[in-house]
Amino acid sequence: MTAIDHDELQEVLSALLHGRTLIDELVVRGVRAAGPNEYGRLEALRDELSRVGARHLAEQLGALAEAVRNDDPEAPAGLLRAQTSLQLFDRVLTLRVVEAGLAVAGQEVEA
């Protein structure tokens, strides 16, 4: 198993927290109430997640930003897809971090 870089992990966790906050705001306010500020935040988050390798989640956020900007009737469904992808990515990341931690602990026990 590849060691997880602590600084990169912190960047990803920060992006996830930002994403969760943004998605929650859109759920509460509704996608029809979103404006240029939200589009910009979605696109910045998309770029950050794409940079760290979370391409599927980045694609979902990009599609959501486009749907919201174009007042697409499918925007609420896109919001749910983005929210689901965000939660799934969070779970998978958690499993990877735990896996890496257990591998390190196992190596320490053997030594």
N, CA, C and O atoms as CSV, one atom per row, in Angstrom:
chain,resi,resn,atom,element,x,y,z
A,1,MET,N,N,0.842,-1.175,0.000
A,1,MET,CA,C,0.000,0.000,0.000
A,1,MET,C,C,0.888,1.241,0.000
A,1,MET,O,O,1.913,1.286,0.681
A,2,THR,N,N,0.490,2.220,-0.755
A,2,THR,CA,C,1.213,3.479,-0.848
A,2,THR,C,C,0.925,4.338,0.377
A,2,THR,O,O,-0.218,4.444,0.823
A,3,ALA,N,N,1.965,4.939,0.905
A,3,ALA,CA,C,1.796,5.832,2.051
A,3,ALA,C,C,0.998,7.067,1.620
A,3,ALA,O,O,1.109,7.534,0.487
A,4,ILE,N,N,0.216,7.565,2.525
A,4,ILE,CA,C,-0.597,8.735,2.242
A,4,ILE,C,C,0.137,9.971,2.730
A,4,ILE,O,O,0.514,10.061,3.898
A,5,ASP,N,N,0.337,10.928,1.822
A,5,ASP,CA,C,1.000,12.174,2.158
A,5,ASP,C,C,0.058,13.011,3.029
A,5,ASP,O,O,-1.068,13.314,2.632
A,6,HIS,N,N,0.533,13.376,4.212
A,6,HIS,CA,C,-0.306,14.089,5.179
A,6,HIS,C,C,-0.781,15.445,4.639
A,6,HIS,O,O,-1.944,15.803,4.821
A,7,ASP,N,N,0.095,16.195,3.986
A,7,ASP,CA,C,-0.288,17.512,3.463
A,7,ASP,C,C,-1.342,17.385,2.364
A,7,ASP,O,O,-2.308,18.147,2.326
A,8,GLU,N,N,-1.146,16.416,1.472
A,8,GLU,CA,C,-2.120,16.207,0.401
A,8,GLU,C,C,-3.459,15.753,0.978
A,8,GLU,O,O,-4.516,16.172,0.508
A,9,LEU,N,N,-3.410,14.907,1.984
A,9,LEU,CA,C,-4.638,14.460,2.634
A,9,LEU,C,C,-5.377,15.642,3.245
A,9,LEU,O,O,-6.602,15.720,3.155
A,10,GLN,N,N,-4.653,16.555,3.859
A,10,GLN,CA,C,-5.284,17.735,4.442
A,10,GLN,C,C,-5.945,18.600,3.370
A,10,GLN,O,O,-7.016,19.163,3.597
A,11,GLU,N,N,-5.307,18.707,2.199
A,11,GLU,CA,C,-5.894,19.466,1.091
A,11,GLU,C,C,-7.192,18.821,0.626
A,11,GLU,O,O,-8.185,19.508,0.390
A,12,VAL,N,N,-7.179,17.503,0.496
A,12,VAL,CA,C,-8.368,16.783,0.050
A,12,VAL,C,C,-9.481,16.915,1.082
A,12,VAL,O,O,-10.637,17.146,0.726
A,13,LEU,N,N,-9.138,16.769,2.350
A,13,LEU,CA,C,-10.147,16.897,3.405
A,13,LEU,C,C,-10.737,18.304,3.435
A,13,LEU,O,O,-11.938,18.469,3.649
A,14,SER,N,N,-9.911,19.303,3.225
A,14,SER,CA,C,-10.391,20.678,3.174
A,14,SER,C,C,-11.355,20.863,1.996
A,14,SER,O,O,-12.401,21.497,2.137
A,15,ALA,N,N,-10.995,20.307,0.842
A,15,ALA,CA,C,-11.868,20.395,-0.330
A,15,ALA,C,C,-13.185,19.666,-0.084
A,15,ALA,O,O,-14.245,20.142,-0.488
A,16,LEU,N,N,-13.120,18.511,0.578
A,16,LEU,CA,C,-14.348,17.774,0.887
A,16,LEU,C,C,-15.250,18.564,1.832
A,16,LEU,O,O,-16.465,18.606,1.644
A,17,LEU,N,N,-14.665,19.179,2.827
A,17,LEU,CA,C,-15.444,19.980,3.765
A,17,LEU,C,C,-16.095,21.164,3.038
A,17,LEU,O,O,-17.268,21.475,3.251
A,18,HIS,N,N,-15.316,21.807,2.189
A,18,HIS,CA,C,-15.845,22.917,1.398
A,18,HIS,C,C,-16.993,22.417,0.510
A,18,HIS,O,O,-18.028,23.073,0.394
A,19,GLY,N,N,-16.797,21.256,-0.111
A,19,GLY,CA,C,-17.827,20.683,-0.977
A,19,GLY,C,C,-19.092,20.340,-0.217
A,19,GLY,O,O,-20.198,20.614,-0.682
A,20,ARG,N,N,-18.930,19.751,0.937
A,20,ARG,CA,C,-20.090,19.394,1.755
A,20,ARG,C,C,-20.868,20.652,2.147
A,20,ARG,O,O,-22.098,20.666,2.100
A,21,THR,N,N,-20.155,21.698,2.529
A,21,THR,CA,C,-20.804,22.955,2.900
A,21,THR,C,C,-21.564,23.550,1.717
A,21,THR,O,O,-22.709,23.977,1.856
A,22,LEU,N,N,-20.923,23.572,0.566
A,22,LEU,CA,C,-21.540,24.134,-0.631
A,22,LEU,C,C,-22.776,23.335,-1.049
A,22,LEU,O,O,-23.816,23.915,-1.360
A,23,ILE,N,N,-22.662,22.019,-1.054
A,23,ILE,CA,C,-23.793,21.168,-1.429
A,23,ILE,C,C,-24.937,21.354,-0.430
A,23,ILE,O,O,-26.098,21.459,-0.825
A,24,ASP,N,N,-24.611,21.393,0.851
A,24,ASP,CA,C,-25.651,21.592,1.872
A,24,ASP,C,C,-26.375,22.924,1.677
A,24,ASP,O,O,-27.595,23.005,1.821
A,25,GLU,N,N,-25.608,23.969,1.346
A,25,GLU,CA,C,-26.228,25.277,1.092
A,25,GLU,C,C,-27.186,25.212,-0.096
A,25,GLU,O,O,-28.269,25.795,-0.061
A,26,LEU,N,N,-26.780,24.502,-1.144
A,26,LEU,CA,C,-27.634,24.379,-2.323
A,26,LEU,C,C,-28.881,23.553,-2.025
A,26,LEU,O,O,-29.954,23.825,-2.564
A,27,VAL,N,N,-28.740,22.550,-1.169
A,27,VAL,CA,C,-29.898,21.748,-0.786
A,27,VAL,C,C,-30.892,22.609,-0.010
A,27,VAL,O,O,-32.096,22.554,-0.260
A,28,VAL,N,N,-30.387,23.395,0.924
A,28,VAL,CA,C,-31.263,24.218,1.760
A,28,VAL,C,C,-31.901,25.343,0.950
A,28,VAL,O,O,-33.112,25.552,1.023
A,29,ARG,N,N,-31.101,26.059,0.189
A,29,ARG,CA,C,-31.608,27.227,-0.543
A,29,ARG,C,C,-32.306,26.849,-1.838
A,29,ARG,O,O,-33.206,27.554,-2.295
A,30,GLY,N,N,-31.889,25.735,-2.428
A,30,GLY,CA,C,-32.434,25.324,-3.715
A,30,GLY,C,C,-31.539,25.783,-4.847
A,30,GLY,O,O,-30.905,26.835,-4.767
A,31,VAL,N,N,-31.494,24.990,-5.896
A,31,VAL,CA,C,-30.604,25.307,-7.016
A,31,VAL,C,C,-31.090,26.520,-7.799
A,31,VAL,O,O,-30.294,27.189,-8.457
A,32,ARG,N,N,-32.382,26.811,-7.736
A,32,ARG,CA,C,-32.906,27.976,-8.461
A,32,ARG,C,C,-32.453,29.280,-7.823
A,32,ARG,O,O,-32.443,30.320,-8.481
A,33,ALA,N,N,-32.077,29.239,-6.548
A,33,ALA,CA,C,-31.622,30.448,-5.849
A,33,ALA,C,C,-30.130,30.696,-6.036
A,33,ALA,O,O,-29.611,31.725,-5.603
A,34,ALA,N,N,-29.442,29.760,-6.678
A,34,ALA,CA,C,-27.991,29.887,-6.863
A,34,ALA,C,C,-27.684,30.995,-7.875
A,34,ALA,O,O,-28.422,31.227,-8.832
A,35,GLY,N,N,-26.570,31.660,-7.617
A,35,GLY,CA,C,-26.148,32.736,-8.507
A,35,GLY,C,C,-24.690,32.586,-8.890
A,35,GLY,O,O,-24.091,31.533,-8.672
A,36,PRO,N,N,-24.117,33.630,-9.459
A,36,PRO,CA,C,-22.723,33.585,-9.914
A,36,PRO,C,C,-21.732,33.177,-8.827
A,36,PRO,O,O,-20.740,32.509,-9.115
A,37,ASN,N,N,-21.988,33.566,-7.597
A,37,ASN,CA,C,-21.096,33.194,-6.506
A,37,ASN,C,C,-21.032,31.669,-6.359
A,37,ASN,O,O,-19.953,31.097,-6.203
A,38,GLU,N,N,-22.192,31.026,-6.409
A,38,GLU,CA,C,-22.233,29.562,-6.275
A,38,GLU,C,C,-21.614,28.878,-7.483
A,38,GLU,O,O,-20.931,27.864,-7.336
A,39,TYR,N,N,-21.848,29.427,-8.699
A,39,TYR,CA,C,-21.218,28.826,-9.881
A,39,TYR,C,C,-19.702,28.849,-9.734
A,39,TYR,O,O,-19.014,27.860,-9.984
A,40,GLY,N,N,-19.207,30.007,-9.320
A,40,GLY,CA,C,-17.765,30.151,-9.154
A,40,GLY,C,C,-17.203,29.200,-8.113
A,40,GLY,O,O,-16.147,28.599,-8.313
A,41,ARG,N,N,-17.913,29.068,-7.001
A,41,ARG,CA,C,-17.457,28.153,-5.945
A,41,ARG,C,C,-17.487,26.703,-6.428
A,41,ARG,O,O,-16.570,25.936,-6.138
A,42,LEU,N,N,-18.539,26.321,-7.167
A,42,LEU,CA,C,-18.614,24.960,-7.704
A,42,LEU,C,C,-17.463,24.703,-8.673
A,42,LEU,O,O,-16.847,23.638,-8.643
A,43,GLU,N,N,-17.181,25.665,-9.517
A,43,GLU,CA,C,-16.109,25.490,-10.498
A,43,GLU,C,C,-14.733,25.459,-9.841
A,43,GLU,O,O,-13.868,24.690,-10.260
A,44,ALA,N,N,-14.523,26.274,-8.828
A,44,ALA,CA,C,-13.247,26.248,-8.099
A,44,ALA,C,C,-13.073,24.906,-7.390
A,44,ALA,O,O,-11.980,24.339,-7.385
A,45,LEU,N,N,-14.135,24.411,-6.802
A,45,LEU,CA,C,-14.081,23.113,-6.131
A,45,LEU,C,C,-13.846,22.001,-7.146
A,45,LEU,O,O,-13.084,21.069,-6.885
A,46,ARG,N,N,-14.496,22.098,-8.297
A,46,ARG,CA,C,-14.274,21.120,-9.371
A,46,ARG,C,C,-12.803,21.086,-9.759
A,46,ARG,O,O,-12.218,20.011,-9.893
A,47,ASP,N,N,-12.209,22.252,-9.940
A,47,ASP,CA,C,-10.803,22.323,-10.333
A,47,ASP,C,C,-9.893,21.724,-9.264
A,47,ASP,O,O,-8.952,20.996,-9.581
A,48,GLU,N,N,-10.172,22.029,-8.009
A,48,GLU,CA,C,-9.354,21.511,-6.904
A,48,GLU,C,C,-9.461,19.992,-6.815
A,48,GLU,O,O,-8.451,19.307,-6.656
A,49,LEU,N,N,-10.654,19.473,-6.914
A,49,LEU,CA,C,-10.834,18.022,-6.819
A,49,LEU,C,C,-10.233,17.311,-8.023
A,49,LEU,O,O,-9.689,16.215,-7.890
A,50,SER,N,N,-10.326,17.913,-9.169
A,50,SER,CA,C,-9.703,17.332,-10.355
A,50,SER,C,C,-8.185,17.292,-10.189
A,50,SER,O,O,-7.537,16.319,-10.576
A,51,ARG,N,N,-7.625,18.350,-9.614
A,51,ARG,CA,C,-6.174,18.432,-9.397
A,51,ARG,C,C,-5.681,17.329,-8.476
A,51,ARG,O,O,-4.582,16.808,-8.670
A,52,VAL,N,N,-6.480,16.962,-7.472
A,52,VAL,CA,C,-6.037,15.945,-6.516
A,52,VAL,C,C,-6.445,14.529,-6.933
A,52,VAL,O,O,-6.215,13.569,-6.199
A,53,GLY,N,N,-7.058,14.409,-8.128
A,53,GLY,CA,C,-7.353,13.077,-8.654
A,53,GLY,C,C,-8.768,12.582,-8.437
A,53,GLY,O,O,-9.066,11.432,-8.761
A,54,ALA,N,N,-9.643,13.402,-7.904
A,54,ALA,CA,C,-11.041,13.006,-7.689
A,54,ALA,C,C,-11.851,13.429,-8.920
A,54,ALA,O,O,-12.747,14.268,-8.834
A,55,ARG,N,N,-11.517,12.837,-10.048
A,55,ARG,CA,C,-12.083,13.288,-11.314
A,55,ARG,C,C,-13.586,13.046,-11.436
A,55,ARG,O,O,-14.306,13.893,-11.965
A,56,HIS,N,N,-14.065,11.901,-10.955
A,56,HIS,CA,C,-15.498,11.621,-11.061
A,56,HIS,C,C,-16.305,12.667,-10.293
A,56,HIS,O,O,-17.291,13.200,-10.804
A,57,LEU,N,N,-15.887,12.949,-9.085
A,57,LEU,CA,C,-16.564,13.951,-8.273
A,57,LEU,C,C,-16.456,15.324,-8.937
A,57,LEU,O,O,-17.422,16.086,-8.951
A,58,ALA,N,N,-15.299,15.633,-9.479
A,58,ALA,CA,C,-15.108,16.912,-10.178
A,58,ALA,C,C,-16.054,17.018,-11.369
A,58,ALA,O,O,-16.618,18.083,-11.616
A,59,GLU,N,N,-16.234,15.929,-12.108
A,59,GLU,CA,C,-17.155,15.933,-13.248
A,59,GLU,C,C,-18.593,16.178,-12.790
A,59,GLU,O,O,-19.333,16.922,-13.433
A,60,GLN,N,N,-18.981,15.556,-11.689
A,60,GLN,CA,C,-20.335,15.754,-11.163
A,60,GLN,C,C,-20.550,17.216,-10.771
A,60,GLN,O,O,-21.607,17.784,-11.044
A,61,LEU,N,N,-19.561,17.817,-10.139
A,61,LEU,CA,C,-19.678,19.222,-9.734
A,61,LEU,C,C,-19.696,20.154,-10.948
A,61,LEU,O,O,-20.415,21.153,-10.959
A,62,GLY,N,N,-18.910,19.825,-11.955
A,62,GLY,CA,C,-18.918,20.618,-13.184
A,62,GLY,C,C,-20.269,20.543,-13.886
A,62,GLY,O,O,-20.783,21.556,-14.360
A,63,ALA,N,N,-20.841,19.349,-13.951
A,63,ALA,CA,C,-22.161,19.181,-14.560
A,63,ALA,C,C,-23.221,19.929,-13.757
A,63,ALA,O,O,-24.131,20.532,-14.328
A,64,LEU,N,N,-23.101,19.888,-12.443
A,64,LEU,CA,C,-24.040,20.613,-11.590
A,64,LEU,C,C,-23.927,22.120,-11.825
A,64,LEU,O,O,-24.940,22.804,-11.965
A,65,ALA,N,N,-22.707,22.634,-11.869
A,65,ALA,CA,C,-22.509,24.073,-12.096
A,65,ALA,C,C,-23.127,24.498,-13.424
A,65,ALA,O,O,-23.774,25.541,-13.508
A,66,GLU,N,N,-22.927,23.696,-14.445
A,66,GLU,CA,C,-23.486,24.014,-15.757
A,66,GLU,C,C,-25.015,23.963,-15.733
A,66,GLU,O,O,-25.676,24.839,-16.290
A,67,ALA,N,N,-25.570,22.947,-15.092
A,67,ALA,CA,C,-27.035,22.824,-15.019
A,67,ALA,C,C,-27.652,23.981,-14.239
A,67,ALA,O,O,-28.692,24.514,-14.626
A,68,VAL,N,N,-27.010,24.364,-13.146
A,68,VAL,CA,C,-27.527,25.466,-12.333
A,68,VAL,C,C,-27.431,26.775,-13.121
A,68,VAL,O,O,-28.370,27.571,-13.126
A,69,ARG,N,N,-26.314,26.989,-13.773
A,69,ARG,CA,C,-26.110,28.219,-14.549
A,69,ARG,C,C,-27.146,28.343,-15.667
A,69,ARG,O,O,-27.634,29.436,-15.952
A,70,ASN,N,N,-27.477,27.214,-16.296
A,70,ASN,CA,C,-28.411,27.220,-17.429
A,70,ASN,C,C,-29.865,27.045,-17.000
A,70,ASN,O,O,-30.749,26.905,-17.844
A,71,ASP,N,N,-30.113,27.053,-15.702
A,71,ASP,CA,C,-31.464,26.866,-15.174
A,71,ASP,C,C,-32.109,25.601,-15.751
A,71,ASP,O,O,-33.296,25.578,-16.078
A,72,ASP,N,N,-31.300,24.562,-15.863
A,72,ASP,CA,C,-31.733,23.273,-16.395
A,72,ASP,C,C,-32.691,22.606,-15.407
A,72,ASP,O,O,-32.408,22.572,-14.210
A,73,PRO,N,N,-33.812,22.079,-15.885
A,73,PRO,CA,C,-34.748,21.404,-14.984
A,73,PRO,C,C,-34.144,20.165,-14.318
A,73,PRO,O,O,-34.676,19.671,-13.324
A,74,GLU,N,N,-33.048,19.671,-14.858
A,74,GLU,CA,C,-32.377,18.501,-14.276
A,74,GLU,C,C,-31.372,18.877,-13.185
A,74,GLU,O,O,-30.713,18.000,-12.627
A,75,ALA,N,N,-31.249,20.171,-12.874
A,75,ALA,CA,C,-30.291,20.616,-11.866
A,75,ALA,C,C,-30.519,19.967,-10.501
A,75,ALA,O,O,-29.542,19.581,-9.859
A,76,PRO,N,N,-31.763,19.826,-10.025
A,76,PRO,CA,C,-31.944,19.158,-8.726
A,76,PRO,C,C,-31.443,17.707,-8.730
A,76,PRO,O,O,-30.881,17.243,-7.738
A,77,ALA,N,N,-31.647,17.000,-9.835
A,77,ALA,CA,C,-31.133,15.632,-9.932
A,77,ALA,C,C,-29.600,15.649,-9.956
A,77,ALA,O,O,-28.950,14.777,-9.379
A,78,GLY,N,N,-29.038,16.646,-10.626
A,78,GLY,CA,C,-27.576,16.792,-10.638
A,78,GLY,C,C,-27.031,17.085,-9.259
A,78,GLY,O,O,-25.947,16.626,-8.900
A,79,LEU,N,N,-27.789,17.854,-8.482
A,79,LEU,CA,C,-27.389,18.138,-7.098
A,79,LEU,C,C,-27.352,16.851,-6.286
A,79,LEU,O,O,-26.416,16.633,-5.517
A,80,LEU,N,N,-28.348,16.006,-6.445
A,80,LEU,CA,C,-28.366,14.724,-5.718
A,80,LEU,C,C,-27.225,13.819,-6.168
A,80,LEU,O,O,-26.618,13.137,-5.343
A,81,ARG,N,N,-26.923,13.805,-7.472
A,81,ARG,CA,C,-25.795,12.997,-7.956
A,81,ARG,C,C,-24.480,13.503,-7.380
A,81,ARG,O,O,-23.637,12.709,-6.961
A,82,ALA,N,N,-24.303,14.825,-7.357
A,82,ALA,CA,C,-23.073,15.406,-6.802
A,82,ALA,C,C,-22.973,15.110,-5.309
A,82,ALA,O,O,-21.895,14.785,-4.812
A,83,GLN,N,N,-24.078,15.218,-4.598
A,83,GLN,CA,C,-24.089,14.938,-3.163
A,83,GLN,C,C,-23.734,13.470,-2.899
A,83,GLN,O,O,-22.964,13.166,-1.989
A,84,THR,N,N,-24.294,12.580,-3.689
A,84,THR,CA,C,-23.997,11.151,-3.538
A,84,THR,C,C,-22.535,10.867,-3.848
A,84,THR,O,O,-21.881,10.120,-3.119
A,85,SER,N,N,-22.019,11.450,-4.916
A,85,SER,CA,C,-20.611,11.253,-5.279
A,85,SER,C,C,-19.679,11.780,-4.194
A,85,SER,O,O,-18.659,11.162,-3.887
A,86,LEU,N,N,-20.033,12.918,-3.621
A,86,LEU,CA,C,-19.229,13.495,-2.539
A,86,LEU,C,C,-19.202,12.558,-1.332
A,86,LEU,O,O,-18.140,12.321,-0.755
A,87,GLN,N,N,-20.350,12.032,-0.953
A,87,GLN,CA,C,-20.415,11.129,0.195
A,87,GLN,C,C,-19.663,9.833,-0.084
A,87,GLN,O,O,-18.972,9.314,0.792
A,88,LEU,N,N,-19.793,9.309,-1.296
A,88,LEU,CA,C,-19.085,8.084,-1.658
A,88,LEU,C,C,-17.576,8.298,-1.640
A,88,LEU,O,O,-16.833,7.461,-1.128
A,89,PHE,N,N,-17.122,9.420,-2.200
A,89,PHE,CA,C,-15.696,9.721,-2.194
A,89,PHE,C,C,-15.174,9.823,-0.767
A,89,PHE,O,O,-14.089,9.331,-0.459
A,90,ASP,N,N,-15.951,10.465,0.100
A,90,ASP,CA,C,-15.581,10.590,1.507
A,90,ASP,C,C,-15.416,9.214,2.150
A,90,ASP,O,O,-14.458,8.987,2.888
A,91,ARG,N,N,-16.334,8.306,1.876
A,91,ARG,CA,C,-16.266,6.951,2.466
A,91,ARG,C,C,-15.055,6.178,1.958
A,91,ARG,O,O,-14.351,5.520,2.724
A,92,VAL,N,N,-14.825,6.270,0.646
A,92,VAL,CA,C,-13.680,5.551,0.055
A,92,VAL,C,C,-12.379,6.115,0.604
A,92,VAL,O,O,-11.473,5.354,0.944
A,93,LEU,N,N,-12.272,7.429,0.696
A,93,LEU,CA,C,-11.072,8.051,1.251
A,93,LEU,C,C,-10.853,7.587,2.689
A,93,LEU,O,O,-9.727,7.279,3.080
A,94,THR,N,N,-11.922,7.538,3.470
A,94,THR,CA,C,-11.819,7.067,4.856
A,94,THR,C,C,-11.273,5.647,4.900
A,94,THR,O,O,-10.399,5.340,5.710
A,95,LEU,N,N,-11.780,4.788,4.040
A,95,LEU,CA,C,-11.287,3.401,3.996
A,95,LEU,C,C,-9.804,3.342,3.635
A,95,LEU,O,O,-9.049,2.568,4.223
A,96,ARG,N,N,-9.390,4.158,2.673
A,96,ARG,CA,C,-7.968,4.174,2.265
A,96,ARG,C,C,-7.065,4.649,3.395
A,96,ARG,O,O,-5.985,4.095,3.602
A,97,VAL,N,N,-7.497,5.665,4.123
A,97,VAL,CA,C,-6.702,6.189,5.232
A,97,VAL,C,C,-6.595,5.141,6.339
A,97,VAL,O,O,-5.518,4.936,6.900
A,98,VAL,N,N,-7.692,4.489,6.649
A,98,VAL,CA,C,-7.676,3.446,7.679
A,98,VAL,C,C,-6.794,2.288,7.237
A,98,VAL,O,O,-6.023,1.753,8.034
A,99,GLU,N,N,-6.905,1.898,5.970
A,99,GLU,CA,C,-6.076,0.825,5.426
A,99,GLU,C,C,-4.592,1.150,5.574
A,99,GLU,O,O,-3.800,0.310,6.002
A,100,ALA,N,N,-4.226,2.382,5.213
A,100,ALA,CA,C,-2.828,2.801,5.321
A,100,ALA,C,C,-2.385,2.802,6.780
A,100,ALA,O,O,-1.270,2.383,7.091
A,101,GLY,N,N,-3.243,3.266,7.667
A,101,GLY,CA,C,-2.900,3.275,9.085
A,101,GLY,C,C,-2.713,1.879,9.639
A,101,GLY,O,O,-1.810,1.650,10.444
A,102,LEU,N,N,-3.548,0.945,9.225
A,102,LEU,CA,C,-3.411,-0.434,9.684
A,102,LEU,C,C,-2.140,-1.077,9.126
A,102,LEU,O,O,-1.484,-1.863,9.808
A,103,ALA,N,N,-1.802,-0.740,7.890
A,103,ALA,CA,C,-0.578,-1.281,7.294
A,103,ALA,C,C,0.644,-0.802,8.071
A,103,ALA,O,O,1.560,-1.580,8.339
A,104,VAL,N,N,0.655,0.474,8.429
A,104,VAL,CA,C,1.772,1.034,9.190
A,104,VAL,C,C,1.837,0.375,10.570
A,104,VAL,O,O,2.917,0.021,11.043
A,105,ALA,N,N,0.692,0.214,11.205
A,105,ALA,CA,C,0.649,-0.411,12.533
A,105,ALA,C,C,1.118,-1.856,12.458
A,105,ALA,O,O,1.800,-2.337,13.363
A,106,GLY,N,N,0.756,-2.552,11.384
A,106,GLY,CA,C,1.199,-3.934,11.214
A,106,GLY,C,C,2.700,-4.039,11.023
A,106,GLY,O,O,3.326,-4.977,11.515
A,107,GLN,N,N,3.282,-3.082,10.311
A,107,GLN,CA,C,4.721,-3.067,10.111
A,107,GLN,C,C,5.450,-2.798,11.421
A,107,GLN,O,O,6.513,-3.366,11.673
A,108,GLU,N,N,4.878,-1.931,12.257
A,108,GLU,CA,C,5.493,-1.623,13.541
A,108,GLU,C,C,5.463,-2.818,14.473
A,108,GLU,O,O,6.407,-3.034,15.233
A,109,VAL,N,N,4.398,-3.594,14.426
A,109,VAL,CA,C,4.279,-4.787,15.252
A,109,VAL,C,C,5.301,-5.828,14.840
A,109,VAL,O,O,5.891,-6.488,15.696
A,110,GLU,N,N,5.521,-5.985,13.529
A,110,GLU,CA,C,6.470,-6.962,13.014
A,110,GLU,C,C,7.914,-6.576,13.343
A,110,GLU,O,O,8.770,-7.447,13.492
A,111,ALA,N,N,8.183,-5.285,13.456
A,111,ALA,CA,C,9.562,-4.821,13.659
A,111,ALA,C,C,10.039,-5.018,15.058
A,111,ALA,O,O,11.178,-4.675,15.376
